[in-house]
């Protein structure tokens, strides 16, 4: 069920983007469908501060995304925004440890594997993108080829992801991800 739902969310989200606005669909039958897609994500919406001196990273794709799909008990939400700074990656990661701790234990990941002895938080969050045994990113259960900090629960979590340094700068992304509840957890 989750593979279908996640795929449906990804297929419908772009269709909901009309002239830069979110579109909501609803029926009077008790079935409500809310779909939105736009590029208005911010660090504030992700629930994290902007790193001091960082600027929005502009590339050929948008620098931010706000996608959502909800119908019935199914909820999927993705907020992501990219930044760049001249500071080293280690300094950026250290800055975000405290704000992330407001959402639970902070898990550090490198190349999709835990750094240190903690492989899983008490809430069950891991370095893997695979929740249950269904969701994968780029065909792999590990979401990153880079350095990340994660905090939250397996269904609702935040990520600070550091991309490999380029030209002496550090690119990083702030992400909030809400995944549909796994049917097995009911």
C-alpha positions as CSV (number, residue, x, y, z in Angstrom):
1,X,0.0,0.0,0.0
2,X,2.7,2.5,0.9
3,X,4.6,2.1,-2.5
4,X,1.3,2.9,-4.3
5,X,0.5,5.9,-2.0
6,X,4.0,7.3,-2.2
7,X,4.1,7.0,-5.9
8,X,0.6,8.6,-6.1
9,X,1.9,11.5,-4.0
10,X,4.8,12.1,-6.4
11,X,2.6,11.8,-9.5
12,X,-0.1,14.2,-8.2
13,X,2.1,16.8,-6.6
14,X,3.3,18.4,-9.8
15,X,-0.2,18.3,-11.3
16,X,-1.4,20.4,-8.4
17,X,0.9,23.3,-9.2
18,X,-1.1,25.8,-11.2
19,X,0.4,29.2,-11.9
20,X,2.5,29.2,-8.7
21,X,-0.5,28.4,-6.4
22,X,-1.4,25.4,-4.4
23,X,-4.6,23.6,-5.5
24,X,-7.0,21.8,-3.1
25,X,-9.5,19.2,-4.2
26,X,-12.5,18.2,-2.0
27,X,-15.7,16.3,-2.3
28,X,-18.8,16.5,-0.2
29,X,-18.8,12.7,0.2
30,X,-16.5,12.9,3.3
31,X,-13.4,12.1,1.2
32,X,-11.0,15.1,1.2
33,X,-8.0,15.4,-1.0
34,X,-5.4,18.2,-0.5
35,X,-2.5,18.4,-2.9
36,X,0.0,21.3,-3.1
37,X,3.3,21.9,-4.8
38,X,5.3,25.1,-4.9
39,X,8.7,26.5,-4.4
40,X,8.0,28.5,-1.2
41,X,9.8,26.5,1.4
42,X,11.9,28.4,3.9
43,X,14.1,27.5,6.8
44,X,11.4,28.8,9.1
45,X,8.8,26.5,7.6
46,X,11.3,23.6,8.0
47,X,11.5,24.6,11.6
48,X,15.2,25.4,11.7
49,X,17.1,28.7,11.7
50,X,19.2,29.9,8.7
51,X,22.9,29.4,9.3
52,X,24.5,32.9,9.9
53,X,25.7,34.4,6.6
54,X,24.3,31.6,4.4
55,X,22.5,32.5,1.3
56,X,20.0,30.6,-0.9
57,X,21.8,28.3,-3.3
58,X,20.5,28.8,-6.8
59,X,21.0,26.1,-9.4
60,X,19.2,25.1,-12.6
61,X,16.5,23.5,-10.4
62,X,14.5,25.5,-7.8
63,X,16.4,26.2,-4.5
64,X,13.4,25.1,-2.5
65,X,10.3,22.9,-2.6
66,X,7.1,22.5,-0.7
67,X,5.1,19.4,-1.6
68,X,2.2,17.9,0.1
69,X,-0.5,15.3,-0.3
70,X,-3.2,14.4,2.2
71,X,-6.3,12.2,1.8
72,X,-8.0,10.5,4.7
73,X,-5.3,9.2,7.1
74,X,-2.6,9.5,4.4
75,X,-0.3,12.4,4.8
76,X,2.9,13.1,2.9
77,X,4.8,16.4,3.2
78,X,8.2,17.5,2.0
79,X,9.8,20.9,2.6
80,X,13.3,21.5,1.4
81,X,15.5,24.5,0.9
82,X,19.2,24.8,-0.2
83,X,21.8,27.2,1.1
84,X,25.5,27.9,0.6
85,X,28.1,29.4,2.9
86,X,31.9,29.9,2.8
87,X,32.2,28.2,6.2
88,X,33.5,24.6,6.5
89,X,30.9,21.8,6.7
90,X,31.9,20.9,10.3
91,X,31.0,24.4,11.5
92,X,27.6,24.2,9.8
93,X,26.8,20.7,11.3
94,X,27.9,21.9,14.7
95,X,25.5,25.0,14.4
96,X,22.5,22.8,13.7
97,X,23.0,20.2,16.5
98,X,21.2,22.3,19.1
99,X,18.2,23.4,17.0
100,X,17.7,19.8,15.8
101,X,17.8,18.6,19.4
102,X,14.4,20.3,19.9
103,X,12.9,17.5,17.8
104,X,14.6,14.6,19.6
105,X,17.9,12.9,19.7
106,X,20.2,14.0,16.9
107,X,21.6,11.2,14.7
108,X,24.7,11.8,12.6
109,X,25.0,10.0,9.3
110,X,27.8,9.7,6.7
111,X,27.2,8.1,3.4
112,X,23.9,6.7,4.7
113,X,25.6,5.0,7.7
114,X,25.6,6.1,11.4
115,X,28.6,8.0,12.7
116,X,29.5,6.8,16.2
117,X,27.8,4.2,18.3
118,X,24.2,5.4,17.9
119,X,22.7,3.6,14.9
120,X,19.0,4.4,15.9
121,X,17.3,7.0,18.1
122,X,14.9,6.0,20.9
123,X,12.1,7.0,18.6
124,X,13.3,4.6,15.9
125,X,14.9,7.1,13.5
126,X,17.8,5.7,11.5
127,X,20.2,6.9,8.8
128,X,18.3,4.8,6.2
129,X,15.5,6.3,4.1
130,X,13.8,3.0,4.2
131,X,10.9,3.2,6.6
132,X,9.1,-0.1,7.1
133,X,10.5,-1.8,4.0
134,X,9.1,0.3,1.2
135,X,10.4,3.9,0.8
136,X,13.7,4.3,-1.0
137,X,15.5,7.3,-2.5
138,X,17.4,7.0,-5.8
139,X,16.8,3.2,-5.7
140,X,18.8,2.8,-2.5
141,X,17.6,2.5,1.1
142,X,20.3,5.0,2.0
143,X,19.3,8.6,1.3
144,X,22.7,10.3,1.2
145,X,26.1,10.1,-0.2
146,X,27.1,12.9,2.0
147,X,27.0,14.0,5.7
148,X,23.7,14.5,7.5
149,X,22.2,15.2,10.9
150,X,18.6,13.9,11.6
151,X,16.1,14.3,14.4
152,X,12.5,13.4,14.9
153,X,10.6,10.2,14.4
154,X,10.6,7.7,11.5
155,X,7.4,9.3,10.2
156,X,8.3,13.0,10.9
157,X,11.8,14.2,10.9
158,X,14.2,16.9,9.9
159,X,17.5,16.6,8.1
160,X,20.4,18.9,7.7
161,X,22.4,17.5,4.7
162,X,25.8,18.7,3.7
163,X,26.8,18.3,0.1
164,X,30.4,17.8,-0.9
165,X,32.3,21.0,-0.8
166,X,32.9,22.8,-4.1
167,X,35.1,25.8,-4.8
168,X,35.7,26.3,-1.0
169,X,32.0,26.7,-0.3
170,X,29.7,24.4,1.7
171,X,26.3,23.7,0.2
172,X,23.6,22.3,2.6
173,X,20.0,21.5,2.6
174,X,17.3,21.8,5.3
175,X,14.5,19.2,5.0
176,X,11.3,18.4,6.8
177,X,9.8,15.1,5.8
178,X,6.5,13.6,6.9
179,X,5.9,10.1,5.6
180,X,2.6,8.2,5.6
181,X,2.0,6.0,8.6
182,X,3.1,2.4,7.9
183,X,0.1,0.1,7.9
184,X,2.0,-2.3,10.1
185,X,2.2,0.3,12.9
186,X,-1.6,0.5,13.4
